[in-house]
């Protein structure tokens, strides 16, 4: 039965400019292009990943939306109509990649930051030092000192802390969902920027061991790759309870992406689906979570902080309070815009809450309970630029995680076809001919550039705010104002409206 | 040999004593009056021998990577959680979530086991985890199995008590479960099918059974009188037709 689905995109080739070098055909990971007497496109396969257009030496290719007109309907968007055709043909769940792409209200885009003028002078980051350094880990309630031999000595022990040069880390993306070369690039960039990368659920490939002091190793429900060697080649260990893109459900790496190396790192047969169960089956209560946190601390001899990653859902504040009391050192909140390599579309687009709300609620609740110091809070989920970073810090985040932005820096165009394993950019694939396109060093440099660019912008923002340390902006809701937000929204975010 | 009286000792201190002695070269330990201390054997890489007298707490041998532990009493939940290597022999029954995400090593339980035993066990090449439960099991035995060998013996089963609970092997996509006796089809997950043993199975199972029996002074011939059934996943991609791409 041939498909009734219209092509989403149309590949337009200017055959006069085209010099028939066939570079586009070689570059396309989706098999869209071929050569007859000229370059020919099978539009139905095009994912709008822009690889062909980017590498065409003559600029002869552009990708258009298929001009096939749908009768306009605000309720039945074309996407909903074609989704039903797809499901009528297959009987399956819609699958997609990356983060929620629906038109939900953005709170980041309705908040603005302050600047200093006249009475409170701003600081010029070009001429005065700006401190972006951040330490992740549990902080004590108070510090006690004593005089010993005429010297002031700190008596309060402080648990393990991880230093970040800037308050940004690379979000978790598993080896399996992305390629080994992509992981190599992340590790090298994390080391050079002195921040962190995260292995995700897929284990840590041995090639990355030299970078382990900048790696967060994840212990997810499938426990892929988790042994004592893995746990000890890390800066910290993270228990993954959920992620923003698919709260409440487990991971699913299709068998197509489980090649020999992925199979070895995850310890499952090659070609099988790598399934992470929905809950950790040893965590059915907050006490169970406390038990696993302490098991991991015991397994790493109490030398490393333990982080717990949760998706932002309705009662995230209460959950966060429980996690802090269960002994976690770091809470990682992932909002509903967070990305993934594969998730059912309905789960991705209709479950979870925005990170702005989650962050404000968690920060408020922990402060109200007097336990904010027990955890560092990292937030993630669609952080698009340093403006979002600054706003997140003002709302209370100790640091932010960037995933989608990191992939975009590597070449991703957000075509949302990660689950096919055909990523033309060599990122979300295990096909050797595609993976080899991603040069780890050149890509690491792109990531270093991104972090540097955002750090410079963050310093400019801090300078404009009249502070010289990110510490001074952290949790300072007074530096934010809302524009076009309702009273309830302002109340939850804990900010004033512009004008007040 | 280091003998520790664990009475009244906090688990962190007990485990630290063991780890420090192990780092100094001690290889044989006897822990007396153990009463619920957790994480014994956790994250230890050295091939130690540990005898536990008393009931150990949860997460015995979690993330363990080498030691051989004998428990001379019942044990609790979470034994061998994400264990990589080593062995655990329990002279009694044990609780829930045993061998979760186990990746290597052996766990032998003499008596009954609880819920969710052997979930998501995995294997790679020669590294094949083994869990043998001597008594009966509750629901979700072998759920999500991706590799390894699970054995359910049903020894000393009272008349009328089912050998296993429901959802036996549900979501299985690798590995093998050997059940001594009959398995009600309605109790098994959709992803598994039952077969009788062949020569290859016997080559794998009989040596393991012998080892198990030696641990507890049992007679393998007696146990082998009841025929075994093998449960295997019918597909390595049980969820391959769920999605529309």
Interface residues (C-beta under 8 A of the other chain):
Chain A: X86 X87 X89 X90 X91 X92 X93 X94 X95 X219 X221 X222 X223 X224 X226 X227 X228 X231 X252 X255 X263 X264 X266 X267 X268 X269 X271 X272 X273 X275 X277 X281 X282 X291 X292 X294 X295 X296 X298 X299 X300 X301 X344 X419 X420
Chain B: X12 X15 X19 X38 X39 X42 X43 X45 X58 X59 X62 X63 X65 X77 X78 X81 X82 X84 X97 X100 X101 X103 X116 X119 X120 X122 X123 X124 X127 X140 X143 X144 X146 X147 X171 X173 X174 X236 X237 X238 X239 X240 X241 X242 X243 X244 X245
